[in-house]
Amino acid sequence: MEEGDLQLIRKLIPKDKDLKRLWDEHLDFEEKLEQLNKRRYLSTEEEMRRKEIQKLKLSGKDMIEEILRKHRGV
């Protein structure tokens, strides 16, 4: 995410519970993906889980973007 978006997220998190939940999930998914991506080989189940996490992360990011857009007035 861009620095301006990160600053807006930091500003809004104390006031917006949904944004806080989505942001926490986003960070959790990022950490899980990082752990899976460090492995040299993934089992079929791990690869499926990695793809599922990527989809969930992208979906959450879209929701975060929608919240930020509302606050920007765009």
Buried (B, 14 or more C-beta within 10 A) or exposed (E): EEEEEEEBBEEBBEEBEEBBEBBEBBEBBEEBBEEBEEEEEEEEEEEEBBEEBBEBBEEBBEBBEEBBEEBEEE
